[in-house]
Amino acid sequence: MEQPRIRLGSDDVWLEMARTGADSWQITADWCSWLTADFTAQLSAAEVVDFAARILSRLRAPSGVRFSAAATPGRNNPLTLTAEPVEDGFAFFVRLTPNGDDDVCHVQMEIDPIATVELRETFGALHAALTV
């Protein structure tokens, strides 16, 4: 059975989060093959379900305002997505911190706008895969 995963972006700029074990997720990002990040993060299924649910709640009734969601609020956080409304979708600013809340070691990148409908499907599939 395939593990739950999510991929945002295009062929040039993308972010992927894929479960590799019960509480283990591989987070990979690539910006035009010039800037890459690839690391393992310890996230429980409940944390990822909550992360996806928080994003979905903002995508189901888009208010046209910027929002942000962290994979693990309140503790070492490997991933934060900030969504900026653009026409019928959202552009994402991604902050990756492989060593948790370490301000010295982080990667920031931008993902071009993705249609809200596509984002709802993507995050909905991740949420559903983890709540079965």
N, CA, C and O atoms as a MOPAC input file, in Angstrom:
PM7 MOZYME 1SCF
protein

 N      0.83900 1    -1.18400 1     0.00000 1
 C      0.00000 1     0.00000 1     0.00000 1
 C      0.88300 1     1.24600 1     0.00000 1
 O      1.87000 1     1.32000 1     0.73200 1
 N      0.52000 1     2.20800 1    -0.81800 1
 C      1.30300 1     3.43700 1    -0.92200 1
 C      1.11300 1     4.30000 1     0.31900 1
 O      0.00600 1     4.42500 1     0.84100 1
 N      2.20800 1     4.89200 1     0.78100 1
 C      2.16300 1     5.76300 1     1.95100 1
 C      1.54700 1     7.11700 1     1.57900 1
 O      1.69400 1     7.56200 1     0.44000 1
 N      0.85600 1     7.78600 1     2.52800 1
 C      0.30400 1     9.11400 1     2.27300 1
 C      1.41100 1    10.09800 1     1.92100 1
 O      2.51200 1    10.04600 1     2.46900 1
 N      1.09100 1    10.99800 1     0.99300 1
 C      2.05800 1    12.01900 1     0.58200 1
 C      1.30800 1    13.21400 1     0.00900 1
 O      0.13200 1    13.12800 1    -0.34700 1
 N      2.01600 1    14.31500 1    -0.06800 1
 C      1.48700 1    15.51600 1    -0.69800 1
 C      2.62600 1    16.16700 1    -1.46400 1
 O      3.76600 1    16.19000 1    -1.00000 1
 N      2.31000 1    16.69100 1    -2.63200 1
 C      3.30600 1    17.39600 1    -3.44600 1
 C      2.66700 1    18.67400 1    -3.95700 1
 O      1.58300 1    18.65100 1    -4.54100 1
 N      3.34400 1    19.78300 1    -3.73300 1
 C      2.89200 1    21.09800 1    -4.18600 1
 C      3.93100 1    21.67500 1    -5.12500 1
 O      5.13000 1    21.50500 1    -4.90700 1
 N      3.48400 1    22.35400 1    -6.16400 1
 C      4.41100 1    23.05000 1    -7.04900 1
 C      4.43300 1    22.49500 1    -8.44800 1
 O      3.53200 1    21.77100 1    -8.87000 1
 N      5.48700 1    22.85200 1    -9.16000 1
 C      5.65800 1    22.49300 1   -10.56700 1
 C      6.90300 1    21.62500 1   -10.71800 1
 O      7.48300 1    21.17400 1    -9.73000 1
 N      7.30200 1    21.40100 1   -11.95500 1
 C      8.53200 1    20.64200 1   -12.20100 1
 C      9.77100 1    21.40800 1   -11.73700 1
 O     10.77700 1    20.79900 1   -11.37400 1
 N      9.70300 1    22.74700 1   -11.74900 1
 C     10.86400 1    23.56400 1   -11.38800 1
 C     10.97000 1    23.84700 1    -9.89500 1
 O     12.06800 1    23.84700 1    -9.33900 1
 N      9.83300 1    24.08900 1    -9.24200 1
 C      9.82000 1    24.44400 1    -7.82900 1
 C      8.75300 1    23.59900 1    -7.14400 1
 O      7.57300 1    23.69000 1    -7.48200 1
 N      9.16500 1    22.77800 1    -6.18400 1
 C      8.19200 1    21.90100 1    -5.55900 1
 C      8.58000 1    21.53600 1    -4.12900 1
 O      9.73400 1    21.64500 1    -3.71300 1
 N      7.56200 1    21.10000 1    -3.40500 1
 C      7.70200 1    20.61600 1    -2.04300 1
 C      6.93600 1    19.31100 1    -1.94900 1
 O      5.80900 1    19.21200 1    -2.43500 1
 N      7.54200 1    18.30800 1    -1.32700 1
 C      6.86100 1    17.03400 1    -1.11600 1
 C      7.04000 1    16.60700 1     0.33300 1
 O      8.10700 1    16.76300 1     0.92600 1
 N      5.96200 1    16.06600 1     0.87800 1
 C      5.96200 1    15.53100 1     2.22900 1
 C      5.38500 1    14.13000 1     2.12300 1
 O      4.22200 1    13.97100 1     1.75100 1
 N      6.17800 1    13.10600 1     2.44400 1
 C      5.75500 1    11.71300 1     2.26900 1
 C      6.03600 1    10.91000 1     3.53400 1
 O      7.13400 1    10.97000 1     4.08700 1
 N      5.03400 1    10.15800 1     3.98600 1
 C      5.23000 1     9.32400 1     5.17200 1
 C      6.10000 1     8.13000 1     4.80400 1
 O      5.86800 1     7.46400 1     3.79500 1
 N      7.10600 1     7.86800 1     5.63500 1
 C      8.00500 1     6.74200 1     5.40900 1
 C      7.87800 1     5.68900 1     6.49400 1
 O      8.37700 1     4.57500 1     6.33600 1
 N      7.22200 1     6.02100 1     7.58400 1
 C      7.01000 1     5.09700 1     8.69500 1
 C      5.89300 1     5.62400 1     9.56700 1
 O      5.27700 1     6.63700 1     9.23400 1
 N      5.61900 1     4.96200 1    10.67300 1
 C      4.50400 1     5.35300 1    11.53700 1
 C      4.55400 1     6.83100 1    11.91800 1
 O      3.55800 1     7.53800 1    11.76300 1
 N      5.67800 1     7.30100 1    12.40400 1
 C      5.83000 1     8.70900 1    12.79900 1
 C      7.00600 1     9.36500 1    12.08700 1
 O      7.65100 1    10.25700 1    12.63700 1
 N      7.28100 1     8.93000 1    10.88300 1
 C      8.42500 1     9.43200 1    10.13300 1
 C      7.97200 1     9.93000 1     8.76400 1
 O      7.28900 1     9.21600 1     8.02900 1
 N      8.35300 1    11.14300 1     8.43200 1
 C      7.99400 1    11.76500 1     7.15600 1
 C      9.24900 1    12.29500 1     6.48600 1
 O     10.11700 1    12.86800 1     7.14400 1
 N      9.34500 1    12.10400 1     5.17700 1
 C     10.44400 1    12.66200 1     4.39100 1
 C      9.94100 1    13.97000 1     3.80000 1
 O      8.91600 1    13.99200 1     3.11900 1
 N     10.65300 1    15.05200 1     4.05500 1
 C     10.29900 1    16.35800 1     3.50200 1
 C     11.38000 1    16.72400 1     2.50200 1
 O     12.56300 1    16.79600 1     2.83300 1
 N     10.94600 1    16.95400 1     1.27300 1
 C     11.87300 1    17.23800 1     0.18300 1
 C     11.39500 1    18.48000 1    -0.54700 1
 O     10.20100 1    18.64100 1    -0.80000 1
 N     12.32400 1    19.35000 1    -0.88200 1
 C     11.99900 1    20.56000 1    -1.64200 1
 C     13.09400 1    20.79400 1    -2.66900 1
 O     14.25500 1    20.44000 1    -2.46300 1
 N     12.69800 1    21.39600 1    -3.77400 1
 C     13.66500 1    21.68200 1    -4.83600 1
 C     13.27200 1    22.98600 1    -5.51700 1
 O     12.10800 1    23.18800 1    -5.86300 1
 N     14.23700 1    23.85700 1    -5.70400 1
 C     14.03100 1    25.10500 1    -6.40900 1
 C     15.00300 1    25.12700 1    -7.58500 1
 O     16.18400 1    25.43700 1    -7.42900 1
 N     14.48600 1    24.79100 1    -8.76000 1
 C     15.25400 1    24.83100 1   -10.01500 1
 C     16.56600 1    24.04700 1    -9.92900 1
 O     17.52200 1    24.37800 1   -10.63100 1
 N     16.62800 1    23.04200 1    -9.10400 1
 C     17.81800 1    22.21600 1    -8.87100 1
 C     18.99500 1    23.01800 1    -8.32300 1
 O     20.11500 1    22.51000 1    -8.28300 1
 N     18.76800 1    24.23700 1    -7.90800 1
 C     19.83100 1    25.06400 1    -7.33800 1
 C     19.81500 1    25.03200 1    -5.82000 1
 O     20.85900 1    25.10600 1    -5.17100 1
 N     18.62100 1    24.92200 1    -5.26600 1
 C     18.46100 1    24.90600 1    -3.82600 1
 C     17.58500 1    23.70800 1    -3.48900 1
 O     16.44800 1    23.61400 1    -3.95100 1
 N     18.11100 1    22.80100 1    -2.68900 1
 C     17.34700 1    21.60200 1    -2.34700 1
 C     17.40000 1    21.36200 1    -0.84400 1
 O     18.32800 1    21.78500 1    -0.15400 1
 N     16.38500 1    20.67800 1    -0.36900 1
 C     16.34300 1    20.23500 1     1.02400 1
 C     15.72600 1    18.84700 1     1.01200 1
 O     14.77300 1    18.59100 1     0.27600 1
 N     16.26200 1    17.96400 1     1.81500 1
 C     15.75100 1    16.60400 1     1.89400 1
 C     16.09700 1    16.07700 1     3.28400 1
 O     17.26600 1    15.83300 1     3.58500 1
 N     15.08600 1    15.90400 1     4.12600 1
 C     15.34400 1    15.48200 1     5.49100 1
 C     14.15100 1    14.71500 1     6.05000 1
 O     13.03700 1    14.79900 1     5.53300 1
 N     14.40900 1    13.97700 1     7.10500 1
 C     13.37700 1    13.21400 1     7.80300 1
 C     12.87600 1    14.03600 1     8.97900 1
 O     13.66100 1    14.64200 1     9.70800 1
 N     11.54600 1    14.04900 1     9.15600 1
 C     10.93000 1    14.75000 1    10.28200 1
 C     10.06700 1    13.76600 1    11.05500 1
 O      9.38900 1    12.92300 1    10.46700 1
 N     10.09800 1    13.87800 1    12.36200 1
 C      9.26800 1    13.02900 1    13.20900 1
 C      7.93100 1    13.72800 1    13.43200 1
 O      7.84000 1    14.67700 1    14.21100 1
 N      6.90300 1    13.25400 1    12.74800 1
 C      5.55100 1    13.81200 1    12.84100 1
 C      4.57000 1    12.66700 1    13.04000 1
 O      4.64400 1    11.65700 1    12.34000 1
 N      3.66600 1    12.81500 1    13.97400 1
 C      2.65000 1    11.78700 1    14.15800 1
 C      1.55800 1    11.97100 1    13.10400 1
 O      1.40700 1    13.05000 1    12.53100 1
 N      0.80800 1    10.91300 1    12.86100 1
 C     -0.31500 1    11.01200 1    11.92300 1
 C     -1.29000 1    12.08400 1    12.39500 1
 O     -1.84200 1    12.82300 1    11.58000 1
 N     -1.50600 1    12.17300 1    13.71100 1
 C     -2.42500 1    13.17700 1    14.25800 1
 C     -1.95100 1    14.59800 1    13.94700 1
 O     -2.76500 1    15.47100 1    13.64400 1
 N     -0.63700 1    14.83300 1    14.02100 1
 C     -0.10900 1    16.16300 1    13.70700 1
 C     -0.34000 1    16.51300 1    12.24100 1
 O     -0.71400 1    17.64200 1    11.92000 1
 N     -0.12000 1    15.55100 1    11.35700 1
 C     -0.29600 1    15.81100 1     9.92300 1
 C     -1.78300 1    15.95800 1     9.58900 1
 O     -2.14600 1    16.79100 1     8.75800 1
 N     -2.64700 1    15.16100 1    10.22500 1
 C     -4.09600 1    15.30800 1    10.02800 1
 C     -4.53000 1    16.71100 1    10.45600 1
 O     -5.29300 1    17.36600 1     9.74600 1
 N     -4.05200 1    17.17000 1    11.60400 1
 C     -4.40100 1    18.51100 1    12.08600 1
 C     -3.88500 1    19.58900 1    11.13700 1
 O     -4.60000 1    20.54600 1    10.83800 1
 N     -2.65700 1    19.43900 1    10.66500 1
 C     -2.05900 1    20.38700 1     9.70900 1
 C     -2.91800 1    20.47300 1     8.44800 1
 O     -3.26600 1    21.56900 1     8.00600 1
 N     -3.26000 1    19.32100 1     7.86700 1
 C     -4.08200 1    19.29500 1     6.65700 1
 C     -5.46200 1    19.87900 1     6.92500 1
 O     -5.99500 1    20.60300 1     6.08400 1
 N     -6.05100 1    19.57900 1     8.07800 1
 C     -7.37900 1    20.09500 1     8.41700 1
 C     -7.37000 1    21.61600 1     8.55600 1
 O     -8.31100 1    22.28200 1     8.12400 1
 N     -6.31600 1    22.16800 1     9.15500 1
 C     -6.23100 1    23.63100 1     9.29700 1
 C     -6.13000 1    24.30100 1     7.93500 1
 O     -6.75500 1    25.33600 1     7.70300 1
 N     -5.35500 1    23.72300 1     7.04400 1
 C     -5.25700 1    24.29700 1     5.69400 1
 C     -6.57100 1    24.13100 1     4.95200 1
 O     -7.03600 1    25.07000 1     4.30600 1
 N     -7.17300 1    22.95900 1     5.03400 1
 C     -8.45400 1    22.72100 1     4.36600 1
 C     -9.53200 1    23.68800 1     4.84500 1
 O    -10.33600 1    24.16300 1     4.04300 1
 N     -9.55700 1    23.97900 1     6.12800 1
 C    -10.57800 1    24.89700 1     6.64300 1
 C    -10.45700 1    26.28100 1     6.01400 1
 O    -11.46200 1    26.95900 1     5.79800 1
 N     -9.23400 1    26.69500 1     5.72400 1
 C     -9.01200 1    27.99600 1     5.07600 1
 C     -9.30800 1    27.93500 1     3.57900 1
 O     -9.67900 1    28.94400 1     2.97800 1
 N     -9.14600 1    26.75600 1     2.97300 1
 C     -9.38300 1    26.60700 1     1.53100 1
 C    -10.85300 1    26.37900 1     1.20500 1
 O    -11.28700 1    26.69900 1     0.09800 1
 N    -11.62700 1    25.83700 1     2.13300 1
 C    -13.04500 1    25.55900 1     1.87600 1
 C    -13.86000 1    26.83900 1     1.79400 1
 O    -14.83300 1    26.91400 1     1.04300 1
 N    -13.47000 1    27.83400 1     2.55400 1
 C    -14.16500 1    29.12400 1     2.52300 1
 C    -13.11100 1    30.22000 1     2.41600 1
 O    -12.88100 1    30.95600 1     3.37500 1
 N    -12.46300 1    30.33300 1     1.24100 1
 C    -11.37000 1    31.30900 1     1.10800 1
 C    -11.85800 1    32.72800 1     1.38600 1
 O    -12.87700 1    33.16300 1     0.85000 1
 N    -11.12900 1    33.42800 1     2.21800 1
 C    -11.50900 1    34.78900 1     2.59400 1
 C    -10.74200 1    35.83900 1     1.81600 1
 O    -10.99800 1    37.03300 1     1.96500 1
 N     -9.80100 1    35.40400 1     0.98300 1
 C     -9.00000 1    36.37400 1     0.22800 1
 C     -7.89000 1    36.99200 1     1.05700 1
 O     -7.29500 1    37.98800 1     0.64700 1
 N     -7.60400 1    36.41700 1     2.21100 1
 C     -6.52200 1    36.93600 1     3.04200 1
 C     -5.43200 1    35.88100 1     3.19900 1
 O     -5.66600 1    34.68200 1     3.04600 1
 N     -4.25900 1    36.35900 1     3.50200 1
 C     -3.10300 1    35.49200 1     3.71000 1
 C     -3.31100 1    34.65500 1     4.97700 1
 O     -3.88800 1    35.12900 1     5.95600 1
 N     -2.83500 1    33.41200 1     4.94600 1
 C     -2.87300 1    32.58900 1     6.14900 1
 C     -1.62400 1    31.73800 1     6.21600 1
 O     -0.90400 1    31.57200 1     5.23100 1
 N     -1.38200 1    31.19700 1     7.41200 1
 C     -0.18500 1    30.40200 1     7.63200 1
 C     -0.54100 1    29.18500 1     8.48100 1
 O     -1.42200 1    29.24800 1     9.33800 1
 N      0.15700 1    28.07600 1     8.23100 1
 C     -0.03600 1    26.86600 1     9.03500 1
 C      1.31600 1    26.19100 1     9.22500 1
 O      2.08600 1    26.01800 1     8.28000 1
 N      1.58000 1    25.81800 1    10.46000 1
 C      2.80200 1    25.09600 1    10.78900 1
 C      2.45900 1    23.62900 1    11.01500 1
 O      1.41100 1    23.31100 1    11.57700 1
 N      3.33600 1    22.74700 1    10.58100 1
 C      3.08700 1    21.31500 1    10.73800 1
 C      2.97100 1    20.93200 1    12.20700 1
 O      2.16600 1    20.07000 1    12.56000 1
 N      3.75800 1    21.55800 1    13.05900 1
 C      3.74300 1    21.22300 1    14.48400 1
 C      3.81300 1    22.49200 1    15.32400 1
 O      4.88900 1    22.85300 1    15.80000 1
 N      2.70900 1    23.16200 1    15.51300 1
 C      2.75000 1    24.37400 1    16.33200 1
 C      3.19600 1    24.07000 1    17.77000 1
 O      2.78200 1    23.07500 1    18.36300 1
 N      4.02400 1    24.92300 1    18.30000 1
 C      4.39100 1    24.80800 1    19.69400 1
 C      5.58700 1    23.93800 1    20.00800 1
 O      5.97900 1    23.85300 1    21.17100 1
 N      6.18700 1    23.28700 1    19.02300 1
 C      7.39500 1    22.50500 1    19.28600 1
 C      8.25000 1    22.51100 1    18.03400 1
 O      7.93800 1    23.22900 1    17.08400 1
 N      9.30200 1    21.74200 1    18.00700 1
 C     10.16300 1    21.72900 1    16.81900 1
 C      9.30800 1    21.55400 1    15.57600 1
 O      8.56900 1    20.57700 1    15.45500 1
 N      9.40900 1    22.48600 1    14.66800 1
 C      8.53800 1    22.51800 1    13.50600 1
 C      9.36100 1    22.44400 1    12.22500 1
 O     10.12200 1    23.36500 1    11.92900 1
 N      9.22000 1    21.36000 1    11.46000 1
 C     10.02100 1    21.23200 1    10.24800 1
 C      9.45800 1    21.98200 1     9.04300 1
 O     10.17600 1    22.19300 1     8.06600 1
 N      8.16900 1    22.39300 1     9.09300 1
 C      7.52700 1    22.94800 1     7.90500 1
 C      6.46700 1    23.96800 1     8.27100 1
 O      5.60100 1    23.70600 1     9.10500 1
 N      6.54000 1    25.13600 1     7.64100 1
 C      5.48800 1    26.13900 1     7.74600 1
 C      5.13300 1    26.58000 1     6.33300 1
 O      6.01000 1    26.88900 1     5.52700 1
 N      3.83100 1    26.60500 1     6.04300 1
 C      3.33100 1    27.10700 1     4.76400 1
 C      2.57700 1    28.40000 1     5.01700 1
 O      1.70000 1    28.45700 1     5.87900 1
 N      2.91400 1    29.42600 1     4.27300 1
 C      2.16900 1    30.67600 1     4.29700 1
 C      1.55200 1    30.84000 1     2.92200 1
 O      2.25400 1    30.83500 1     1.91100 1
 N      0.23300 1    30.98600 1     2.88800 1
 C     -0.50800 1    31.06900 1     1.63200 1
 C     -0.91400 1    32.51200 1     1.35500 1
 O     -1.52300 1    33.17200 1     2.19600 1
 N     -0.57100 1    32.98200 1     0.18000 1
 C     -0.89400 1    34.34300 1    -0.27000 1
 C     -1.92200 1    34.22700 1    -1.39000 1
 O     -1.64700 1    33.59300 1    -2.40900 1
 N     -3.12500 1    34.83700 1    -1.21900 1
 C     -4.13600 1    34.73700 1    -2.28100 1
 C     -3.66500 1    35.40000 1    -3.57500 1
 O     -3.13600 1    36.51100 1    -3.56400 1
 N     -3.87000 1    34.69300 1    -4.69500 1
 C     -3.54300 1    35.20600 1    -6.02600 1
 C     -4.64600 1    34.72300 1    -6.95400 1
 O     -4.76800 1    33.52500 1    -7.21000 1
 N     -5.45000 1    35.65200 1    -7.45700 1
 C     -6.57600 1    35.34700 1    -8.34100 1
 C     -7.42900 1    34.21900 1    -7.76800 1
 O     -8.00700 1    34.38800 1    -6.69400 1
 N     -7.53000 1    33.06400 1    -8.45100 1
 C     -8.39800 1    31.98200 1    -7.97700 1
 C     -7.63800 1    30.90900 1    -7.19900 1
 O     -8.09000 1    29.76800 1    -7.10600 1
 N     -6.48800 1    31.27500 1    -6.64400 1
 C     -5.68800 1    30.29600 1    -5.92800 1
 C     -4.80500 1    30.93700 1    -4.88200 1
 O     -5.08200 1    32.03100 1    -4.39100 1
 N     -3.72900 1    30.23200 1    -4.55100 1
 C     -2.78700 1    30.70500 1    -3.54500 1
 C     -1.35900 1    30.39400 1    -3.98200 1
 O     -1.07700 1    29.32200 1    -4.51600 1
 N     -0.47100 1    31.34500 1    -3.74500 1
 C      0.96800 1    31.10300 1    -3.84800 1
 C      1.42000 1    30.74100 1    -2.44000 1
 O      0.85100 1    31.21900 1    -1.45800 1
 N      2.44000 1    29.90000 1    -2.33900 1
 C      2.92000 1    29.48400 1    -1.02600 1
 C      4.34400 1    29.93900 1    -0.79600 1
 O      5.19700 1    29.86600 1    -1.68000 1
 N      4.57700 1    30.41100 1     0.41600 1
 C      5.91700 1    30.66100 1     0.91400 1
 C      6.20400 1    29.51900 1     1.87600 1
 O      5.46500 1    29.30100 1     2.83600 1
 N      7.26500 1    28.80400 1     1.61600 1
 C      7.60300 1    27.60500 1     2.37100 1
 C      8.81000 1    27.90100 1     3.24700 1
 O      9.80200 1    28.46500 1     2.78600 1
 N      8.71600 1    27.51900 1     4.50700 1
 C      9.86400 1    27.62200 1     5.41700 1
 C     10.12400 1    26.22900 1     5.96300 1
 O      9.27400 1    25.63800 1     6.62900 1
 N     11.29400 1    25.72100 1     5.67600 1
 C     11.71500 1    24.40200 1     6.14000 1
 C     12.80100 1    24.57000 1     7.18900 1
 O     13.74900 1    25.32900 1     6.98900 1
 N     12.66900 1    23.87400 1     8.29100 1
 C     13.68700 1    23.91100 1     9.33700 1
 C     14.03400 1    22.48100 1     9.72300 1
 O     13.41600 1    21.91400 1    10.62400 1
 N     15.02000 1    21.89300 1     9.04700 1
 C     15.38300 1    20.49800 1     9.28900 1
 C     15.72100 1    20.18100 1    10.73600 1
 O     15.52900 1    19.04700 1    11.17400 1
 N     16.21600 1    21.15100 1    11.48700 1
 C     16.58000 1    20.90600 1    12.88100 1
 C     15.54700 1    21.49100 1    13.83900 1
 O     15.88300 1    21.86400 1    14.96200 1
 N     14.30900 1    21.57200 1    13.40500 1
 C     13.26900 1    22.12000 1    14.26100 1
 C     13.25400 1    23.63100 1    14.20700 1
 O     13.45200 1    24.21200 1    13.14000 1
 N     13.02400 1    24.28400 1    15.34000 1
 C     12.91900 1    25.74400 1    15.39100 1
 C     14.28800 1    26.40200 1    15.46400 1
 O     14.54100 1    27.22500 1    16.34300 1
 N     15.14400 1    26.05100 1    14.56700 1
 C     16.50600 1    26.55500 1    14.52600 1
 C     16.56600 1    27.69700 1    13.52000 1
 O     16.50200 1    27.46500 1    12.31300 1
 N     16.68900 1    28.92900 1    14.00800 1
 C     16.72700 1    30.08800 1    13.10900 1
 C     18.00500 1    30.15800 1    12.28600 1
 O     18.08300 1    30.94300 1    11.34200 1
 N     19.00200 1    29.35800 1    12.62400 1
 C     20.25900 1    29.37900 1    11.89100 1
 C     20.19200 1    28.49700 1    10.65100 1
 O     20.82400 1    28.80400 1     9.64100 1
 N     19.44000 1    27.41300 1    10.71300 1
 C     19.41200 1    26.44000 1     9.62900 1
 C     17.98900 1    26.31900 1     9.07800 1
 O     17.17700 1    25.55600 1     9.60100 1
 N     17.70000 1    27.07200 1     8.02900 1
 C     16.37800 1    26.96300 1     7.42700 1
 C     16.44700 1    27.27700 1     5.94100 1
 O     17.39300 1    27.90500 1     5.46500 1
 N     15.43300 1    26.83200 1     5.22200 1
 C     15.30900 1    27.08700 1     3.79100 1
 C     13.97200 1    27.76700 1     3.57600 1
 O     12.95600 1    27.32500 1     4.11200 1
 N     13.96300 1    28.83000 1     2.80400 1
 C     12.72700 1    29.50300 1     2.44100 1
 C     12.62900 1    29.52000 1     0.92800 1
 O     13.62400 1    29.75200 1     0.24000 1
 N     11.42800 1    29.27300 1     0.40400 1
 C     11.21900 1    29.32300 1    -1.03200 1
 C      9.77000 1    29.66900 1    -1.32000 1
 O      8.92100 1    29.61800 1    -0.42900 1
 N      9.49400 1    30.01800 1    -2.55400 1
 C      8.14800 1    30.39600 1    -2.97600 1
 C      7.66700 1    29.44400 1    -4.06000 1
 O      8.41000 1    29.10000 1    -4.97900 1
 N      6.41000 1    29.02200 1    -3.93900 1
 C      5.77900 1    28.17900 1    -4.94800 1
 C      4.72000 1    29.00800 1    -5.64800 1
 O      3.88000 1    29.63000 1    -4.99700 1
 N      4.75800 1    29.01800 1    -6.97800 1
 C      3.80500 1    29.79700 1    -7.77500 1
 C      2.37100 1    29.42600 1    -7.44000 1
 O      2.11800 1    28.35700 1    -6.88500 1
 N      1.42200 1    30.31100 1    -7.77700 1
 C      0.01600 1    30.06900 1    -7.43400 1
 C     -0.52300 1    28.72900 1    -7.93800 1
 O     -0.21300 1    28.27600 1    -9.04000 1
 N     -1.34000 1    28.12000 1    -7.08400 1
 C     -2.03400 1    26.87100 1    -7.37800 1
 C     -3.51500 1    27.15000 1    -7.17200 1
 O     -3.89400 1    27.79800 1    -6.19600 1
 N     -4.35000 1    26.66700 1    -8.07800 1
 C     -5.79700 1    26.90200 1    -7.99000 1
 C     -6.35000 1    26.32800 1    -6.68100 1
 O     -5.93400 1    25.25900 1    -6.23400 1
 N     -7.29400 1    27.05500 1    -6.07700 1
 C     -7.89300 1    26.63000 1    -4.81900 1
 C     -8.53700 1    25.25700 1    -4.93600 1
 O     -8.42900 1    24.44900 1    -4.01300 1
 N     -9.20100 1    24.97600 1    -6.04700 1
 C     -9.83900 1    23.66800 1    -6.24500 1
 C     -8.79900 1    22.54600 1    -6.18000 1
 O     -9.02300 1    21.52300 1    -5.53400 1
 N     -7.67100 1    22.74300 1    -6.84500 1
 C     -6.60700 1    21.73600 1    -6.83500 1
 C     -6.03400 1    21.56300 1    -5.43300 1
 O     -5.75000 1    20.44100 1    -5.01400 1
 N     -5.86500 1    22.65600 1    -4.71300 1
 C     -5.33900 1    22.57900 1    -3.35100 1
 C     -6.29800 1    21.83600 1    -2.42600 1
 O     -5.86400 1    21.03900 1    -1.59400 1
 N     -7.59800 1    22.09200 1    -2.56700 1
 C     -8.58100 1    21.37000 1    -1.74900 1
 C     -8.50700 1    19.87100 1    -2.01600 1
 O     -8.57200 1    19.06700 1    -1.08500 1
 N     -8.37300 1    19.49600 1    -3.28400 1
 C     -8.26200 1    18.07400 1    -3.63100 1
 C     -6.98800 1    17.46100 1    -3.05000 1
 O     -7.02000 1    16.35600 1    -2.50700 1
 N     -5.88300 1    18.16800 1    -3.16300 1
 C     -4.58400 1    17.66700 1    -2.69700 1
 C     -4.56900 1    17.47900 1    -1.18700 1
 O     -4.20500 1    16.41000 1    -0.69600 1
 N     -4.96500 1    18.52200 1    -0.44300 1
 C     -4.96500 1    18.42000 1     1.02000 1
 C     -6.08400 1    17.50500 1     1.50900 1
 O     -5.93300 1    16.84300 1     2.53600 1
 N     -7.19700 1    17.45800 1     0.79200 1
 C     -8.27800 1    16.54400 1     1.14400 1
 C     -7.85700 1    15.08700 1     1.02100 1
 O     -8.21200 1    14.26000 1     1.86000 1
 N     -7.09800 1    14.77200 1    -0.02800 1
 C     -6.60600 1    13.40100 1    -0.22900 1
 C     -5.63100 1    13.01400 1     0.88500 1
 O     -5.67900 1    11.88900 1     1.38200 1
 N     -4.74700 1    13.93400 1     1.27900 1
 C     -3.81500 1    13.64100 1     2.36700 1
 C     -4.59100 1    13.39900 1     3.66300 1
 O     -4.33100 1    12.42900 1     4.37500 1
 N     -5.53400 1    14.27300 1     3.96200 1
 C     -6.33900 1    14.14400 1     5.16700 1
 C     -7.08700 1    12.81200 1     5.18000 1
 O     -7.09000 1    12.10600 1     6.18800 1
 N     -7.71300 1    12.47600 1     4.06500 1
 C     -8.48000 1    11.22200 1     3.97300 1
 C     -7.58100 1    10.00100 1     4.11900 1
 O     -7.97300 1     9.02400 1     4.75700 1
 N     -6.39400 1    10.03800 1     3.54400 1
 C     -5.47400 1     8.90300 1     3.62200 1
 C     -5.02500 1     8.61600 1     5.05400 1
 O     -4.69500 1     7.47800 1     5.39000 1
 N     -5.01500 1     9.64400 1     5.88800 1
 C     -4.54700 1     9.47800 1     7.26100 1
 C     -5.67200 1     9.23800 1     8.25600 1
 O     -5.41400 1     8.87900 1     9.40400 1
 N     -6.90400 1     9.42900 1     7.83500 1
 C     -8.01700 1     9.25800 1     8.77300 1
 C     -8.82000 1     7.99100 1     8.48900 1
 O     -9.86300 1     7.76800 1     9.10400 1
 N     -8.34500 1     7.16600 1     7.56700 1
 C     -9.04700 1     5.90600 1     7.23600 1
 C     -8.84700 1     4.88900 1     8.32700 1
 O     -9.35700 1     3.77200 1     8.23100 1

